[in-house]
Structures are given as C-alpha cells and as structure tokens.
Amino acid sequence: MTSEVRTAAFDPSVPLTRAQKVLAGIGGLFFAGLAGLGGYGSFASVRDVAEPWFGDQAWIVPAGVDLGILALVSVALLLEWLAMPMPALRWMAMAFTAATVWLNVSAAHGDATGMVMHASMPVLFVTFIEAVRHAIRRRAGIAAGTVREGIPVTRWLLAPLSTFRLWRRMVLWQITSYPQALVAEQRRRHALALLDAHYGRKWKSKAPADITWMLRDGVMLDQALARVTELTAPEPPAPQPPPKQEPPKKAPRRRPARRQVPRQRVPRSVATDNEARALAIIDAEPDITGAELGRRLDISARQGQRLLSRLARPAPSSTTSAS
C-alpha cells in the first residue's frame, strides 16, 4: 500500500496541474527578478574591485562571471532533466557563485553590514537554483529509477545499527524503494531464523558458503530463501513396507462320522453254517472258551472268542420285541 501511494504521488508521467504551473510561473518571475537585481547590485561592486587591474574594461569581470554562472546553471539543469547529470558543471557554477560572493564582500572593505548585504543576493540565487535542480533531479530520477527514497528518522532513532545496514544495502545494490528494501530485509531475517533453528548458533560454519554470502550481503534473496527453505524442510518419514498378508488357512476337512450300527445277535434261524455249528457246540458245552471254539471251528482263537461273545448273549424274547 505504501509503495503504491508513493509511486502515484511522484509519478513523472503525470503532468503538472494548473495550480502547479501557475505556482512554477510565479516562482520563475521571482527568480528572474532576483537574478536581475543581484546582477545589477553586484555589477558595480565587482567592477569597482576589478578596476585597478582592468581599468576601463573592468565591466567585463562582473558580466562574464554572472553570464558564466547562468550558462553553467542552465546546462546543469538541462542535463539533470535528461537524467545525464554532470557534477562538474554544478561545482563550477558553485565556484563562480562563491567567487562573486567573495568579490562583493571585498567591496564592503571589512564592514559587517555591507558584507551581509553584498552576500545575501548571491546566496538567495544559489539557494533557488539548488531547489530547482533538486526538483528536476527528483522527477528525472524517479522516471529513470535512480532516485533512492529516504529512510524515516524514527527508524534511525529506534534501530540505528540495523537501519545503517539497511541503508548500506540500498546504496550498494541500487535499491531505490524503501518499502522494497524493508521486504528484502524481512525475507533475509526469515532465512536467518530458519538456519539458526536448523543448524544452531554456528549455522555459518554448517550452511553452504553461497547461502551465507547471499544472506550476509543481502543479494539474490529470492534464491537464498528458496535454498534455505529446501535445506531446513523436515525430512519425510521413510515409507513403511506393507504388512505381509498370510495366506488364509484352509479349514481342516472333517471326515464324516462313521455310523455306529449296534451289533445284534443273529437269530438262530438265519445263522450261517459256522454259527450253527458254534451254537451246537455252545449248547453242548456252555463253559467252552473262545480259543477252544475257534480250534473246533477251524478259525483263529480271536474269531472264536468274538463268535462266542456274540452268540452267548441271550436272544431277545418275543414279548420284549413286541413291546
């Protein structure tokens, strides 16, 4: 906001208003009157001082000096307007003006009142010329981008050291805008804070040399801040490997349960030949063993025992079956 307001207030492309032109015209008339009166007043004084050396040609000295001052001032103002200042012309005009003041003061012959009266008009003339030169230089410098804005006095009082460093960088690196210089200083301090938080107090020995140079001298701050932001950014966490997925366990195959069929004693009517023979032996010898039964039936002792156990159970009665 501040830079926009200042740019609009000192925009050289904006023409002078009518009131400004009238005021400049009035000032020009007063300056012409001052120059005429000053030239007329100093003409006789300088001629009298130069008469012992120039005789009847003494008038050449005041006329030449005054015309020389006007010529030098005019050309110096024109070059300032064209943004091509030549300091030598200005200093020569000041030297000739000082010579005129000295000659006028010499004509007073040591009288203090006379010296002040002789010096007042040349001093006013020089002051007016300097004011016009300042206005022209300011307007031309703003158009060319070479006029450096001043730093407020309050900042010099509150922070003299940092303000001096800020002014030094403005002068060294041709920063003409005071708001732009403030923004650059804020970016520089932001980068310094990041480095101090990342590396500690000895960040100058740990940070890259080019970044240290850029931040120390206040140059290439955009690049420096980008580098500092990249250096001090927290490292992203390492990617974690995805968890291993175990293959689904197959459900154990369940075998169908074997159907338990209760053993029942085979009725004698449907018994096989072995069973019939075994029944006959058991009826004849109730205390026979399974091994003996197997030997007689020509089977193994184990089969004989099973056959004995199965046939020895009493058959179900008809009454039980009916119920």
PEHU-V125554 format. One record per residue. BURIAL is # if it has 9 or more other C-alpha atoms within 8 Angstrom, else .. D_CENTER is the distance of its C-alpha to the mean C-alpha in Angstrom with 1 decimal. Layout:
BEGIN
[[BURIAL	D_CENTER] [BURIAL	D_CENTER]]
END
This chain:
BEGIN
[[.	20.3] [.	21.4] [#	20.5] [.	22.4] [.	25.3] [.	25.6] [.	25.5] [.	28.2] [.	30.3] [.	30.4] [#	30.4] [#	33.0] [.	33.9] [.	35.3] [.	39.1] [.	40.8] [.	42.5] [.	46.2] [.	46.2] [.	44.0] [#	46.3] [.	49.3] [.	47.8] [.	47.0] [.	50.6] [.	52.1] [.	50.1] [.	51.3] [.	54.9] [.	54.6] [#	53.2] [.	56.1] [.	58.5] [#	57.0] [#	57.1] [.	60.7] [.	61.9] [#	60.1] [#	61.5] [.	65.0] [#	64.9] [#	63.8] [#	66.0] [.	69.3] [#	67.8] [#	66.4] [#	69.5] [#	71.7] [#	69.7] [#	69.7] [#	73.4] [.	74.9] [.	73.0] [.	73.1] [.	76.2] [.	76.6] [.	73.4] [#	71.3] [#	69.8] [.	67.8] [#	65.6] [#	64.2] [#	64.0] [.	62.2] [#	59.7] [#	58.9] [.	58.6] [#	56.5] [#	54.1] [.	53.8] [.	53.3] [#	50.6] [#	48.8] [.	49.1] [#	47.7] [#	44.9] [#	43.9] [.	44.2] [#	41.9] [#	39.3] [#	39.5] [.	39.0] [#	35.9] [.	38.0] [.	38.8] [#	41.5] [.	41.5] [.	45.0] [#	46.6] [#	45.2] [.	46.4] [#	49.8] [#	50.2] [#	49.4] [.	51.9] [#	54.6] [#	53.9] [.	54.3] [.	57.5] [#	58.8] [#	58.0] [#	59.8] [#	62.8] [#	63.1] [#	62.9] [#	65.6] [#	67.8] [#	67.8] [.	69.7] [.	67.9] [.	68.2] [.	65.0] [.	65.4] [#	66.0] [#	63.1] [#	60.7] [.	62.3] [#	62.1] [#	58.4] [.	57.1] [#	57.2] [#	55.5] [#	52.7] [#	52.3] [#	52.2] [#	49.5] [.	47.4] [#	47.7] [#	46.8] [.	43.7] [.	42.6] [#	43.2] [#	41.3] [.	38.3] [.	38.2] [#	38.6] [#	36.1] [#	33.5] [#	34.1] [#	34.2] [#	31.1] [#	29.1] [#	30.3] [.	29.5] [.	26.1] [#	27.4] [#	27.9] [#	25.6] [.	25.2] [.	26.4] [.	24.7] [.	26.5] [.	29.1] [.	28.1] [#	24.8] [#	27.0] [.	29.2] [.	26.7] [.	24.5] [#	26.4] [.	24.9] [.	21.2] [#	22.4] [#	24.3] [.	21.4] [#	19.4] [#	22.6] [.	23.1] [#	19.9] [#	20.7] [.	24.1] [.	23.3] [.	20.7] [#	22.3] [#	19.8] [#	22.2] [#	20.3] [#	19.8] [.	17.3] [#	15.1] [#	15.7] [.	14.7] [.	11.3] [#	10.8] [#	12.3] [.	10.1] [#	6.9] [#	9.5] [.	10.8] [.	7.9] [#	7.9] [#	11.7] [.	11.9] [#	10.4] [#	12.9] [#	15.6] [.	15.5] [.	15.6] [#	18.1] [.	19.8] [.	21.1] [.	22.0] [#	18.6] [.	19.5] [.	22.3] [.	20.6] [#	17.3] [.	17.7] [.	19.4] [.	17.3] [#	14.0] [#	16.2] [.	17.6] [#	14.5] [#	13.3] [.	16.9] [.	17.7] [#	14.5] [.	14.5] [.	12.5] [#	9.2] [.	7.4] [.	9.3] [#	9.1] [#	5.4] [.	6.1] [#	9.4] [#	8.7] [#	6.9] [.	10.0] [.	12.3] [#	11.8] [.	11.9] [.	15.4] [.	18.0] [.	19.7] [.	23.3] [.	26.0] [.	27.9] [.	31.2] [.	34.3] [.	36.1] [.	39.1] [.	42.4] [.	44.6] [.	48.2] [.	50.8] [.	52.7] [.	55.9] [.	59.0] [.	61.4] [.	64.6] [.	67.4] [.	70.0] [.	73.5] [.	75.7] [.	78.0] [.	81.5] [.	83.9] [.	86.4] [.	89.8] [.	92.4] [.	95.3] [.	98.5] [#	102.0] [.	103.5] [.	106.7] [.	109.8] [.	110.7] [.	107.7] [#	107.5] [.	107.5] [.	110.3] [.	108.7] [#	108.0] [#	111.6] [#	113.0] [#	110.7] [#	111.8] [.	115.4] [#	114.9] [#	113.1] [.	115.8] [.	118.3] [.	116.5] [.	114.0] [.	113.0] [.	112.0] [.	108.7] [#	105.9] [#	106.6] [#	110.3] [#	109.5] [#	107.2] [#	109.9] [.	112.5] [#	110.2] [.	109.1] [#	105.4] [#	103.1] [#	103.5] [#	100.0] [#	100.9] [#	104.2] [#	102.6] [#	100.2] [#	103.1] [#	105.1] [.	102.3] [#	101.9] [#	105.6] [.	106.6] [.	104.6] [.	107.0] [.	106.6] [.	105.6] [.	108.5] [.	109.2] [.	108.8] [.	105.3] [.	104.3] [.	105.7] [.	103.8]]
END
